Structures are given as structure tokens and as C-alpha cells.
């Protein structure tokens, strides 16, 4: 195997492990605030997913991904593919935190002529590699990009973000087989396992467990972690990226998360897939988020 080195890394994690974990946690906290600010522009949206996946996205963008903020199409970049287009609000928060899009542009979210539509569009947004809509397409595209990069001799890696709802889709498993068949060691997937879909709980819509055993059976290097625990996430991504190679098993990280994480008011919402939040609740959400983070910092 030819190892992929951490070369020309604009944002690869530096410092001690403890410092890296704290950097990720702080980035996730800010990104949650960004998501709330964007959500308030529309008064509704996929805010719960953005809050729940913030730790995953922060780990990737603040600690793992190789990119240049001022050159979103830099050829040597790692590719981050958001398969779940409705998670765009969370991805925009990550792109702003990374300096790829201006922070003040977030307040145009979902507005006419904005570069930040409510569902991901690669033609509009810097740093958005693919457009998202119908689920189940992202991993197939990731396989194609990873194979193409390898054929070019590129050491760039492909990170693919999926949701547990996408595991319902047969195309996801076709792509999983193809990735193993072609030994795409430059492909690292992550799944937001929040146990919730538009039609209800994932377990009742279409049970997909046992996920770990299934991905292992498909030949992937598989880890399952608490997706809201930054220490576990950094360790899991370190494990995955240290194994990344031009020819070897693809890797996947299954991340158990909580929709609305960090904001108790939203964590308890029964219908949380697409949230409508009252005008007077947004500030309450921010205050709860800040109180929870400060309690963690001073613990």
C-alpha cells in the first residue's frame, strides 16, 4: 500500500491531542450558533440536524480536511461530499468557520439570489462539491471521485457525509460494494446515526441494524462512536486517516448523535426532522447553547 501523507495541509490538526479536541469543541459550539442564526432567517428548517452533526463537521473541517480557504477548487484539496443535501445549513456553518465563505453571508441563507440555498447546490456555493436532493446518491459519487483521484495518482482523500436514512437506499450498498471491490483506501465515509427520518424513527421506518456488522461484512474498516463526543470523533478520524491509502479498505465512521444537540429545548421536540421554531424561542436556544458550553468548559 502507498500511504497518503499529510502534505500541504492548511487545516490538518496541530498541537497536543487535548488541544485539538478543544479546538474542535469550540468550533462546533460556534457552528451551532451559526446554524441557529441561519434558521432564524427562515423561522424553520433542518436546524436539528445541523446541531446534531456539528461535532462531526467540526472534526472534519477544524482538524482533518486539507483545503485552502482562499482557493476552494485547489486541486490538492481533500473532497468533502455532503450526500444529505438538506444538511446544507450545517455545512454552511462549517464552511464559514473554515473561512471558505464570509461569516456575514450566512444571514442570506435560503433567501432569493443567495449562494446558500436551503438544499445544497454545488453550482452556487464555494466548497460545496456536489448538489444534494434525493438521498442515496452521495456514496456512489464519492466512489467515482475516489477512483478518479487514484487513477490520477492524487493523494487527495474523499470524505463522504451520509445519514442513517440513506442506509435504506439500495444504491448506497451498491456503492459500498464497489468501494471495497476497487479497494478505495482514499475514501472515508461518516454516517449521522440520529435514529430519525421524515416519516418517523429509523427503527420503525426500516430497521438497518446491526450497522457495524453490515459495514464490516461489506469489507469496510468500521468504527462506531458517540458522534457528539469530540474526543471519540478525533480518535476515530485519526484511525481512519492514518489507514488512508491509494489501495486498501475504505473506512466508515458510524456516529450516534442526538437531533438538536446542545439546545435542550430542541432536543426534546417530538417532530424534529424539519423544525418550526417560534420567534420568541430563538434567543432561548442561544442562551441554552451558551450555558451548556460554558458549563462544559468550566467543569
C-alpha positions in Angstrom: 0.0 0.0 0.0 1.1 3.6 -0.7 0.3 5.7 2.3 -1.4 9.1 1.8 0.7 11.7 3.6 -0.5 14.9 5.4 1.2 17.2 2.9 0.3 20.8 2.3 -2.3 20.7 4.9 -3.9 24.1 5.5 -6.1 22.8 8.4 -4.8 19.5 9.5 -4.9 19.2 13.3 -1.9 20.6 15.1 -0.9 20.7 18.8 -1.5 18.1 21.5 -4.4 15.8 21.4 -6.1 17.7 24.2 -5.6 21.0 22.3 -7.0 19.5 19.1 -10.1 18.2 20.9 -10.8 21.6 22.5 -10.3 23.3 19.1 -12.9 21.0 17.6 -15.3 21.5 20.5 -15.0 25.3 20.3 -15.6 25.2 16.5 -18.7 23.0 17.0 -20.0 25.5 19.5 -19.7 28.4 17.2 -21.1 26.4 14.3 -24.2 25.6 16.3 -24.7 29.4 16.9 -24.3 30.0 13.2 -27.0 27.4 12.5 -29.4 29.0 14.9 -28.8 32.4 13.3 -29.4 30.9 9.8 -32.5 29.1 11.0 -34.0 32.3 12.4 -33.8 33.9 9.0 -36.4 31.4 7.8 -38.0 30.7 11.1 -37.7 27.0 10.4 -35.6 24.4 8.7 -33.3 21.4 9.4 -31.8 23.1 12.4 -31.9 19.9 14.5 -29.7 18.0 12.1 -27.2 21.0 12.0 -27.0 21.0 15.8 -26.7 17.2 16.0 -24.0 16.9 13.4 -21.9 19.9 14.3 -19.3 17.9 16.2 -18.8 15.6 13.2 -18.5 18.5 10.8 -16.2 20.4 13.1 -13.9 17.4 13.5 -13.6 17.2 9.7 -13.1 20.9 8.9 -11.2 22.0 12.0 -8.9 19.0 12.4 -8.8 16.6 9.4 -9.6 18.2 6.0 -6.8 19.5 3.7 -8.0 22.6 1.9 -7.2 26.2 1.2 -9.9 28.7 2.3 -9.0 31.2 -0.4 -8.8 28.5 -3.1 -11.9 26.3 -2.8 -11.0 24.5 -6.0 -7.4 23.9 -5.2 -6.5 20.7 -7.0 -4.7 19.2 -4.0 -7.7 19.5 -1.7 -9.5 16.7 0.0 -13.0 16.4 -1.3 -15.9 16.7 1.2 -19.2 15.4 -0.2 -22.4 16.2 1.5 -24.7 13.4 0.4 -27.6 14.7 2.5 -28.4 18.0 0.8 -30.9 19.1 3.4 -28.0 19.3 5.9 -26.7 22.2 4.0 -27.4 24.6 6.9 -24.8 22.6 9.0 -22.3 22.5 6.1 -22.6 26.3 5.6 -21.8 26.7 9.2 -18.7 24.6 8.7 -17.7 26.5 5.6 -18.0 29.8 7.4 -16.0 28.5 10.4 -13.3 27.4 7.9 -13.2 30.8 6.2 -14.4 29.5 2.8 -17.5 31.7 2.9 -17.9 35.0 4.7 -19.5 34.8 8.1 -21.9 37.6 7.4 -23.1 35.8 4.3 -24.8 33.2 6.5 -27.7 35.6 7.1 -28.7 35.3 3.4 -29.5 31.6 4.0 -32.4 30.5 1.9 -33.1 34.0 0.5 -33.6 34.9 -3.1 -30.3 35.1 -5.1 -28.4 33.7 -2.1 -25.4 31.5 -2.7 -26.7 29.5 0.3 -29.9 27.7 -0.8 -31.8 25.5 1.7 -30.6 22.4 -0.1 -27.0 22.0 -1.2 -26.1 23.2 -4.7 -22.6 22.9 -6.0 -23.1 25.5 -8.7 -23.9 28.2 -6.1 -21.7 27.6 -3.0 -17.9 27.7 -2.8 -16.7 24.5 -1.2 -19.8 22.5 -2.0 -18.6 19.6 -4.1 -21.9 18.1 -5.1 -25.6 19.1 -5.2 -27.9 17.3 -2.8 -31.6 16.4 -3.0 -32.8 12.8 -3.3 -30.8 10.7 -0.8 -28.7 7.7 -1.7 -26.5 9.3 -4.4 -23.6 10.6 -2.4 -21.6 7.5 -1.8 -21.8 6.5 -5.5 -20.4 9.8 -6.5 -17.8 9.5 -3.8 -16.7 6.2 -5.2 -16.3 7.7 -8.7 -14.3 10.6 -7.4 -12.1 8.5 -5.2 -11.4 6.1 -8.1 -10.7 9.0 -10.5 -8.3 10.6 -8.0 -6.4 7.4 -7.6 -6.1 7.0 -11.4 -4.6 10.4 -11.5 -2.1 9.5 -8.8 -3.6 12.1 -6.4 -3.1 11.8 -2.7 -6.3 13.7 -2.0 -8.9 11.9 0.1 -12.6 11.8 -0.3 -14.8 12.4 2.8 -18.5 11.5 2.4 -21.2 12.5 4.8 -24.3 10.3 4.9 -27.3 10.0 7.1 -28.7 6.8 8.6 -31.8 7.3 6.4 -29.6 6.8 3.4 -28.8 3.3 4.5 -32.3 2.5 3.4 -31.3 3.1 -0.2 -30.1 0.2 -2.2 -27.7 2.5 -4.2 -25.8 3.1 -1.0 -25.0 -0.6 -0.7 -24.1 -0.9 -4.3 -21.6 1.9 -3.8 -20.3 0.2 -0.7 -19.6 -3.0 -2.6 -17.9 -1.0 -5.4 -15.7 0.8 -2.9 -14.5 -2.5 -1.4 -14.1 -4.1 -4.8 -11.9 -1.3 -6.1 -10.1 -1.1 -2.7 -10.6 2.7 -2.4 -8.4 3.3 0.6 -8.7 7.1 -0.1 -12.4 7.0 0.8 -13.6 7.8 4.3 -17.4 7.9 4.9 -19.2 9.0 8.0 -22.9 8.4 8.9 -25.0 10.6 11.1 -27.0 8.0 13.0 -29.6 10.2 14.7 -32.3 7.5 14.5 -34.8 9.9 12.9 -36.3 10.3 9.5 -39.0 12.4 7.9 -41.6 9.7 8.5 -40.6 8.8 12.0 -37.9 6.8 13.9 -35.5 5.0 11.7 -36.1 1.7 13.5 -39.7 1.8 12.6 -39.4 3.2 9.0 -36.9 0.5 8.0 -34.6 -1.1 10.6 -31.0 -1.0 9.5 -29.2 -2.5 12.5 -26.8 -4.1 13.1 -24.9 -1.4 11.2 -21.4 -2.2 12.4 -21.6 -5.8 11.4 -23.1 -4.9 8.0 -20.4 -2.5 7.0 -17.7 -4.9 8.2 -19.3 -7.6 6.1 -19.0 -5.3 3.1 -15.3 -5.1 3.7 -15.0 -1.6 5.2 -12.8 -0.6 8.2 -15.6 0.3 10.6 -15.8 2.3 13.8 -18.9 3.3 15.8 -18.6 6.3 18.2 -20.6 8.8 20.1 -21.0 11.4 17.4 -21.4 14.2 19.9 -18.2 13.4 21.8 -15.3 15.3 20.2 -12.6 13.1 21.8 -14.1 10.0 20.3 -14.5 11.6 17.0 -10.9 12.9 16.8 -9.6 9.4 17.7 -11.9 7.7 15.1 -10.9 10.1 12.3 -7.2 9.7 13.2 -7.6 6.0 13.0 -9.3 6.3 9.6 -7.0 8.8 8.1 -3.9 7.0 9.3 -5.0 4.0 7.3 -5.9 6.0 4.2 -4.0 4.7 1.2 -4.2 4.6 -2.6 -5.2 1.0 -2.4 -6.8 -0.6 0.6 -10.1 -1.0 2.5 -12.4 2.1 2.6 -13.3 3.4 6.0 -16.5 4.4 7.7 -17.3 6.0 11.0 -20.8 5.5 12.4 -21.7 8.4 14.6 -24.6 8.1 17.0 -25.9 11.7 17.5 -28.9 13.5 19.1 -31.0 15.8 16.9 -30.9 19.3 18.4 -27.7 18.5 20.5 -26.7 21.4 22.8 -30.1 23.0 22.9 -32.4 21.1 25.4 -35.5 22.9 24.1 -34.9 21.4 20.7 -33.5 18.0 21.9 -37.0 17.4 23.3 -39.0 18.3 20.2 -41.1 15.3 19.1 -41.2 16.4 15.4 -37.6 17.3 14.9 -36.8 16.4 11.3 -37.9 19.7 10.0 -38.3 22.2 12.8 -40.6 25.2 13.1 -39.3 27.4 15.9 -41.4 30.2 17.4 -40.0 33.8 17.2 -39.6 34.0 20.9 -37.7 30.7 21.1 -34.5 31.6 19.1 -32.9 33.6 21.9 -33.8 30.9 24.4 -32.0 28.4 22.2 -28.9 30.6 22.1 -28.9 31.0 25.8 -29.2 27.3 26.4 -26.4 26.6 24.0 -24.1 29.1 25.6 -24.9 27.9 29.1 -24.2 24.3 28.2 -20.9 25.1 26.6 -19.7 27.3 29.4 -20.6 24.6 31.9 -18.5 22.1 29.9 -15.6 24.5 29.7 -15.5 25.3 33.4 -16.2 21.7 34.6 
